[in-house]
Amino acid sequence: MNTHISLRSLLLALPLALLCGCGFDIGDESEQLTLSLLYGDNTREALPQIRAVFSLPVIDSSVSFTINPPVPFIAHPRNASDTFEIQFSQFLTPKTDYTVCATESVRSTSGLLSTTNNRCETFTTPDYTLEQEPNNSAALADTFTDLVFGTFWSSGDTDFFSITIPDSSALVLTAVDQVVGLSIFDTAGTVLSNQFPLLAGVLTSPPFPPRKKIVIKLFALSRSTGSGFYRLERQSL
């Protein structure tokens, strides 16, 4: 009789136990699909190198991202099945928080879904200056402190910038899609340096002693079909 009651009780309890998982090993529930961001060496760039890395291998076709504030980008899967490289096609606003989110459709190869609480990561852009049009004359020159990013929209485009040199420094211009020239003046209009052409690469000016202010003229001698982006940085010597 006691044996019969015990067996009957077990049979009645089994469906409930299966529903709630009570007393049964239903696998490792701590494993979740999460997202993190990795950064390249160019942490002071207006077009930063960012990789979105999932905690588990994912199905590439299920992956898509949103970025807020909105900015144009493309996400490419890397060789690793858990990593995507995010490439921006527009300069990011300095000193701004950007949030990268994987959409809820993301699935790992083991079938786990992304959840609302662990699919977003935020990064903050550093302090730099973006070119503001119009700046095609010395009177309209954009002022920057150490680092400025700009765009040559066509051959013949001219941009002016001004900067105060606090210590012995050089100016480093990087341009990848155009042939450019660089002229530097003092506030009286005296030419301090003329350098051109720069054939898609890096140009470093002669060193400058500390001075109150200089004016920089950049001009595109020719432009390819690329982005037209350039960066100009003051480097202390």
C-alpha positions in Angstrom: 0.0 0.0 0.0 2.8 2.4 0.9 4.6 1.5 -2.3 1.4 2.2 -4.3 1.0 5.7 -2.7 4.6 6.6 -3.4 4.5 5.6 -7.0 1.2 7.4 -7.6 2.5 10.6 -6.0 5.6 10.5 -8.2 3.5 10.1 -11.3 1.3 13.0 -10.3 4.3 15.2 -9.6 6.3 14.5 -12.7 4.3 16.7 -15.2 4.6 19.7 -12.8 8.3 19.1 -12.4 8.8 19.0 -16.1 7.0 22.3 -16.5 8.9 24.3 -13.9 12.2 22.5 -14.2 12.2 21.7 -10.5 14.6 19.0 -9.5 15.8 18.4 -13.1 18.9 19.4 -14.9 17.7 21.5 -17.9 21.1 22.8 -19.0 23.2 25.9 -18.4 20.8 28.9 -18.3 23.7 31.3 -17.5 24.9 31.3 -21.1 23.5 34.3 -22.9 24.2 36.1 -26.2 25.8 39.5 -25.3 27.4 42.2 -27.3 30.6 44.2 -26.6 32.7 46.7 -28.6 36.4 46.7 -29.4 38.3 49.7 -30.6 41.3 50.0 -33.0 44.4 52.1 -32.3 42.8 55.2 -33.9 40.9 56.3 -30.8 41.1 60.0 -31.8 39.6 59.5 -35.2 36.3 61.0 -36.5 35.9 57.7 -38.4 36.8 55.2 -35.6 37.6 51.6 -36.2 35.0 49.6 -34.1 34.3 45.9 -33.9 31.1 44.5 -32.5 31.8 41.2 -30.8 29.2 38.7 -29.6 29.8 36.4 -26.7 28.9 33.4 -28.9 29.3 32.5 -32.6 26.3 34.0 -34.5 24.5 33.3 -37.8 25.7 36.1 -40.1 22.4 36.4 -42.0 20.5 37.1 -38.7 22.7 40.0 -37.7 21.9 43.7 -38.1 22.6 46.8 -36.1 21.2 50.2 -35.3 23.3 53.2 -34.1 21.9 56.2 -32.2 22.3 59.1 -32.9 21.8 57.9 -36.5 24.9 57.9 -38.7 25.6 56.1 -42.0 27.5 52.9 -41.6 28.1 49.4 -43.0 28.7 46.3 -40.8 30.9 43.6 -42.3 31.4 40.1 -40.8 35.0 39.3 -39.9 36.6 35.9 -40.3 35.6 35.1 -36.8 32.0 34.0 -36.6 31.3 36.3 -33.6 32.8 39.6 -34.9 31.6 42.4 -37.2 33.5 45.5 -38.3 31.5 48.7 -38.3 32.7 51.2 -40.9 31.3 54.8 -40.8 30.8 56.9 -44.0 30.3 60.2 -42.2 32.4 61.9 -39.6 31.0 61.4 -36.1 30.2 64.3 -33.9 32.9 65.0 -31.2 32.2 64.4 -27.5 29.0 62.5 -28.3 27.7 59.2 -26.9 26.8 56.7 -29.7 24.9 53.5 -28.8 25.3 50.4 -31.0 22.5 47.8 -30.7 22.1 44.4 -32.3 18.6 43.9 -33.4 16.4 41.3 -31.7 16.7 39.0 -34.7 20.3 38.0 -33.9 20.7 34.3 -33.3 23.7 32.4 -32.1 24.6 29.1 -33.9 23.3 27.3 -30.8 19.9 29.1 -31.3 20.1 31.6 -28.4 18.4 35.0 -29.1 19.7 38.4 -28.2 17.7 40.1 -25.4 16.8 43.7 -24.8 19.1 44.1 -21.8 22.4 42.8 -23.3 22.4 43.7 -26.9 23.5 47.4 -26.7 26.9 49.1 -26.1 27.8 52.8 -26.0 31.0 54.5 -26.9 32.0 58.2 -26.6 33.8 60.1 -29.3 36.8 62.3 -28.2 37.3 66.0 -28.5 38.2 67.2 -32.0 37.0 69.8 -34.6 35.0 69.2 -37.7 35.3 71.5 -40.7 32.4 74.0 -41.0 31.5 75.4 -44.4 32.0 78.0 -45.6 35.7 78.3 -44.8 37.1 79.1 -48.2 38.9 82.3 -47.2 41.2 83.4 -44.4 38.4 85.6 -43.0 36.1 82.5 -42.7 38.8 80.2 -41.3 37.7 77.5 -38.9 39.6 77.6 -35.6 40.9 74.4 -34.0 43.1 73.4 -31.1 44.9 70.2 -32.0 42.9 68.1 -34.5 40.5 68.9 -37.3 38.8 66.7 -39.9 37.5 68.0 -43.3 36.4 67.0 -46.8 37.5 68.1 -50.2 34.3 68.0 -52.3 36.0 68.5 -55.7 39.2 69.5 -57.3 40.0 73.1 -56.6 38.2 73.1 -53.2 40.0 75.3 -50.7 39.7 75.2 -46.9 41.2 77.6 -44.3 41.9 77.0 -40.7 43.5 78.9 -37.9 45.3 77.7 -34.8 47.3 79.1 -31.9 50.7 77.3 -31.5 51.3 76.9 -27.7 54.7 75.2 -28.0 57.2 74.0 -30.7 55.0 72.0 -33.0 54.5 70.6 -36.5 51.4 70.2 -38.5 50.6 66.8 -40.0 48.2 66.5 -42.9 46.8 63.1 -43.9 44.8 62.8 -47.1 44.1 59.6 -49.0 41.9 60.3 -52.0 43.3 63.5 -53.4 46.4 65.5 -54.3 46.6 68.5 -52.0 48.7 71.5 -51.2 49.4 73.1 -47.8 50.3 76.8 -47.3 50.8 78.4 -43.9 50.7 82.1 -43.1 51.0 84.4 -40.1 48.2 86.8 -39.3 49.9 89.5 -41.4 49.7 87.3 -44.4 53.4 86.4 -44.6 54.0 83.0 -46.0 55.6 80.7 -43.5 55.5 77.5 -45.5 54.4 76.2 -48.9 54.2 72.5 -49.5 52.6 70.7 -52.5 51.7 68.4 -54.0 50.9 65.7 -51.4 50.2 62.5 -53.4 47.7 60.6 -51.2 49.7 60.2 -48.0 51.1 62.1 -45.0 52.7 65.5 -45.2 54.5 67.1 -42.2 55.2 70.8 -42.0 58.5 72.3 -40.8 58.6 72.9 -37.1 57.0 76.1 -35.8 58.0 77.9 -32.6 55.3 79.0 -30.2 53.3 81.9 -31.7 50.0 83.5 -31.2 48.2 82.4 -34.3 48.8 81.0 -37.8 46.4 80.5 -40.8 46.5 77.3 -42.8 45.3 77.0 -46.4 44.5 73.5 -47.7 43.7 73.1 -51.4 42.8 70.1 -53.5 44.8 70.0 -56.7 42.9 66.9 -57.8 40.5 64.5 -56.4 39.8 60.8 -57.0 36.4 59.2 -56.6 37.0 58.4 -52.9 35.7 60.1 -49.8 37.8 63.3 -50.0 38.3 63.1 -46.3 41.5 64.5 -44.6 42.8 65.1 -41.1 45.1 67.9 -39.9 46.8 67.6 -36.5 49.2 69.7 -34.5 51.9 67.6 -32.9 54.2 68.9 -30.2 57.9 68.4 -30.8 
